[in-house]
Amino acid sequence: MIRELTCVACPLGCAITVDYNDTEVLSVTGNTCKRGDAYARTEIVNPTRSLATTVKVNGGVHPVVPVRSNKPIPKKMMFECMKTINSVSVDAPVEIGQVIIQDILGTGADIIAANYD
């Protein structure tokens, strides 16, 4: 099978062509750097995404705090992760970098308080 991707690993945005079958990536072409090859292989085998959202705050100046995953999460788990995040609230005060949810759904990623900027 052939899949065309636009690489997002660096600012160049290379048009990448990936040849793959049910079990492995056979070839990656069109990338101008090694990061493009790694991105394409991951995108075909196990796509991941960073997650950024908000969590409710109890007793704070603001009703929510921005949060993010400290590492990418499998794309197929995004909706389940959001269900878990939406069921959580945190008491004020909240510190930037504070772990809100540790190892969300066994992904190895923590959900941490992010900056308002």
Secondary structure, 3 states (H helix, E strand, C coil): CEEEEECCCCCCCCEEEEEECCCCEEEEECCCCHHHHHHHHHHHHCCEECCEEEEEEECCCCCEEEEEECCCEEHHHHHHHHHHHHCCEEECCCCCCCEEECCHHHCCCCEEECCCC
